Amino acid sequence: MTSMFLDRVKIWVRAGDGGDGAATFRKEAHVPRGGPDGGDGGRGGSVHLRVDAGQTTLRDFQYRHHFKATPGGRGTRARRHGRAGDDLVLDVPPGTAVYDDGDDALIADLVATGQQAMVARGGRGGLGNTHFKTATHQAPKHAQKGEPGAERWLRLELRLIADIGLVGLPNAGKSTLLAAVTAAQPKIADYPFTTLEPNLGVMDLGDAGGDERRPTIADVPGLIEGASGGAGLGHAFLRHVERTRVLVHVVDGSSRDPEWDRDVIREELRAHDPTLLEKPMLLAFNKVDLPAAQAAWPGFAKARRAEGLEVVAISAATGEGLDTFRARIAALLPSAEELEAPPEPAGVVVHRVDAMGDGFMVERDTDGAFRVRGKRIERIAAQTNFDVEESAERFQRDLERLGVDAELRRAGVAAGDLVRIGGAELEWEAQPWEG
């Protein structure tokens, strides 16, 4: 049996390329030598992720993993600029953490409804030849190609946002408790791992005292020993308790050893993230309608109180103790104003600074070719049309100006060697370059 709940996916995103700039000249009967009039290319569309409160899983990405924004249009004559590409916006559920799958860096943690993060930037449009006219060069044939759009593999991880998380071993009675205190109707049966995906409900704290707070409560797959190491449904579960405000630890009071059951769960929580044990927690000693639980309750309660832990005896099946349970939960929850805001951690978009900036480095590829890495020089190479002699000569001057030429010579480049800069492969000559 497998879960249909999708809470971890990999997707590939590519922003649109910028449109090429035009290298055109005015052609009018009364202007015998018309000047340059090439328009600029349009910017490529970017890819964004946006929080949609109506989504609860990443199922939209189950079968489709590749997403591309549209490119910018080419510039044309008469200084007409190309059309900008359309941005692509992908909706994700609240609680989606976005990682770069290459280096595992956090790109964005999307929590609040409507929150948005750009995950692939569209390429800049190339400049038309009008920009390269000077007093000494009146008819430039050089125009920039569009900048390629960014592309990357992303890993999306969903961590449910719920006010209360139910934790416990399989078959502890979490689903029965959820059904008893909310209108949720989870699948309930007396065998382990009935719950294969989180169930969410809205808890009614009761009419007493006019408490109008309506916290969300999540019953997620049961833990087993070794869950923090990935055993059973371990990691799939543990991610979802990270964002909860309050943990309810449900213990099967009728089990062979409730103390052992309780210790296993605490140890798994500690192994996954020690701060989970610092959250407000209520122990719910369940199934007190059964003789075995009734016999175990006094000793269990005494031990917990000696540890300074809150514990309440309940029977989710018969409703016994649920009024006390609601009252204890109400005391642990924050105010109505705080409940309206997403639980910590609040959504954050991480803006990563490119450490290299205008810098570059020269390496050797496995086949012996020279590889120049650097954001700026790679962009210039991508925007150069090496079929146009004037553009190739301009690129050579850029290499000299940025110090790339001198660094390649220091690295031992010789005539005939292959030099790669971004997607461009160039054969080194003494002067000039040949693409």
VENRABEL-V342095 format. One record per backbone hydrogen bond with DSSP energy under -0.5 kcal/mol. CO is the residue of the C=O (numbers start at 1). NH is the residue of the N-H. E is the energy in kcal/mol with one decimal. If there is no record, write none. Layout:
CO&NH&E + CO&NH&E
//
This chain:
4&6&-0.6 + 5&7&-0.7 + 6&58&-2.8 + 7&158&-2.5 + 9&156&-2.9 + 11&154&-3.4 + 12&67&-2.5 + 13&152&-2.1 + 14&69&-2.4 + 16&123&-2.7 + 17&72&-3.0 + 19&126&-3.1 + 20&75&-3.0 + 22&24&-0.6 + 22&129&-2.6 + 24&37&-2.5 + 24&38&-0.7 + 26&34&-0.5 + 28&31&-1.7 + 30&32&-0.5 + 31&28&-0.7 + 31&34&-0.7 + 35&26&-2.8 + 37&79&-3.8 + 38&130&-0.8 + 39&22&-2.6 + 40&82&-3.0 + 42&19&-3.2 + 43&85&-3.5 + 45&16&-3.0 + 46&88&-3.0 + 47&119&-2.7 + 47&120&-1.4 + 48&90&-2.8 + 49&117&-2.4 + 50&92&-2.8 + 51&53&-0.5 + 51&114&-1.7 + 52&55&-2.0 + 55&94&-0.6 + 58&61&-2.1 + 59&62&-2.0 + 63&65&-0.5 + 65&12&-3.6 + 67&14&-2.1 + 70&45&-2.9 + 73&42&-2.9 + 76&39&-2.2 + 76&80&-0.7 + 77&80&-1.1 + 79&81&-0.6 + 80&76&-2.8 + 83&73&-3.5 + 86&70&-1.2 + 87&89&-0.5 + 88&48&-3.1 + 88&90&-0.5 + 90&50&-2.6 + 92&52&-3.0 + 93&96&-0.9 + 95&97&-0.6 + 95&159&-2.4 + 96&110&-2.8 + 97&99&-0.5 + 97&157&-2.6 + 98&107&-3.4 + 98&108&-1.4 + 99&101&-0.6 + 99&155&-2.7 + 100&104&-2.1 + 105&100&-2.6 + 107&350&-2.0 + 108&98&-3.4 + 108&110&-0.5 + 109&111&-0.7 + 109&348&-1.5 + 110&95&-2.3 + 110&96&-1.4 + 112&115&-2.2 + 115&51&-2.5 + 117&49&-2.6 + 117&119&-0.5 + 120&47&-2.7 + 121&150&-2.3 + 123&44&-2.9 + 124&147&-3.1 + 126&41&-2.9 + 127&144&-2.5 + 128&131&-1.7 + 129&132&-1.4 + 130&133&-0.9 + 137&134&-2.2 + 138&36&-0.6 + 144&21&-3.1 + 147&18&-3.1 + 150&15&-3.2 + 152&13&-2.5 + 153&101&-2.3 + 154&11&-2.3 + 154&156&-0.5 + 155&99&-2.7 + 156&9&-2.1 + 157&97&-3.3 + 158&160&-0.5 + 160&162&-0.8 + 163&245&-1.3 + 163&246&-2.3 + 164&218&-3.0 + 165&167&-0.6 + 165&248&-3.0 + 166&220&-0.9 + 167&250&-3.0 + 168&223&-2.1 + 169&172&-1.6 + 173&177&-2.2 + 174&178&-2.7 + 175&179&-2.3 + 176&180&-1.7 + 177&181&-1.8 + 178&182&-1.3 + 181&204&-1.4 + 189&191&-0.6 + 191&194&-0.7 + 194&196&-0.8 + 199&219&-2.7 + 201&203&-0.5 + 201&217&-3.0 + 202&183&-0.5 + 203&205&-0.7 + 207&210&-2.4 + 208&211&-0.8 + 210&212&-0.5 + 213&205&-0.7 + 215&203&-3.1 + 216&163&-0.6 + 216&164&-2.2 + 217&201&-2.2 + 218&166&-2.9 + 218&220&-0.7 + 219&199&-2.7 + 223&170&-0.9 + 224&227&-1.9 + 226&229&-1.1 + 226&231&-2.1 + 227&230&-2.3 + 231&234&-2.4 + 233&237&-2.0 + 234&237&-0.6 + 234&238&-3.0 + 235&239&-2.1 + 237&240&-1.6 + 238&241&-1.1 + 239&242&-0.9 + 241&244&-0.5 + 245&280&-0.7 + 246&165&-2.6 + 247&249&-0.6 + 247&282&-2.3 + 248&167&-2.9 + 248&250&-0.9 + 249&251&-0.6 + 249&284&-2.8 + 251&253&-1.1 + 251&286&-2.8 + 252&255&-1.7 + 257&261&-2.2 + 258&262&-2.4 + 259&263&-2.2 + 260&264&-2.4 + 261&265&-1.7 + 262&266&-2.0 + 263&267&-2.3 + 264&268&-2.1 + 265&269&-2.5 + 266&270&-2.5 + 267&271&-2.5 + 268&272&-1.9 + 269&273&-2.7 + 273&276&-2.4 + 274&277&-1.3 + 275&278&-1.4 + 276&279&-1.0 + 280&247&-2.6 + 282&249&-2.3 + 282&284&-0.6 + 283&285&-0.7 + 283&312&-2.5 + 284&251&-2.6 + 284&286&-1.0 + 285&314&-2.7 + 286&253&-1.9 + 287&290&-2.1 + 290&294&-2.1 + 291&295&-2.2 + 292&296&-1.6 + 293&297&-1.9 + 294&298&-0.6 + 296&300&-2.0 + 297&301&-3.0 + 298&302&-2.2 + 299&303&-2.1 + 300&304&-2.0 + 301&305&-2.4 + 302&306&-1.9 + 303&307&-1.0 + 304&309&-2.5 + 305&308&-1.1 + 310&283&-2.2 + 312&285&-2.6 + 314&288&-1.9 + 315&319&-2.6 + 319&322&-1.7 + 320&315&-2.5 + 321&325&-2.2 + 322&326&-2.7 + 323&327&-2.1 + 324&328&-2.4 + 325&329&-2.4 + 326&330&-2.7 + 327&331&-1.6 + 328&332&-1.3 + 329&332&-0.5 + 329&333&-1.6 + 335&339&-2.2 + 336&340&-1.1 + 337&341&-0.6 + 338&341&-1.0 + 348&109&-3.3 + 348&350&-0.6 + 349&351&-0.6 + 350&352&-0.8 + 353&355&-0.8 + 354&357&-0.5 + 356&359&-3.4 + 357&376&-0.8 + 361&373&-3.0 + 363&371&-3.2 + 365&368&-2.1 + 369&365&-3.2 + 370&420&-3.4 + 371&363&-3.0 + 371&373&-0.6 + 372&422&-0.6 + 373&361&-2.4 + 374&378&-2.4 + 375&379&-1.8 + 376&380&-2.4 + 377&381&-2.3 + 378&382&-2.2 + 379&383&-1.5 + 381&384&-1.4 + 383&145&-2.9 + 384&386&-1.0 + 385&388&-1.7 + 387&389&-0.7 + 388&392&-2.4 + 389&393&-2.5 + 390&394&-1.9 + 391&395&-2.2 + 392&396&-2.0 + 393&397&-1.8 + 394&398&-1.9 + 395&399&-2.3 + 396&400&-1.9 + 397&401&-2.7 + 398&402&-2.4 + 399&403&-0.6 + 399&404&-1.5 + 399&405&-1.6 + 400&403&-0.6 + 403&407&-1.7 + 404&408&-2.6 + 405&409&-2.0 + 406&410&-2.2 + 407&411&-1.8 + 408&413&-2.2 + 409&412&-1.3 + 414&417&-2.4 + 417&428&-3.1 + 418&370&-2.7 + 419&426&-3.1 + 420&372&-2.9 + 421&424&-2.1 + 424&421&-2.4 + 426&419&-3.1 + 426&428&-0.6 + 427&434&-1.1 + 428&416&-3.3 + 434&427&-1.7
//
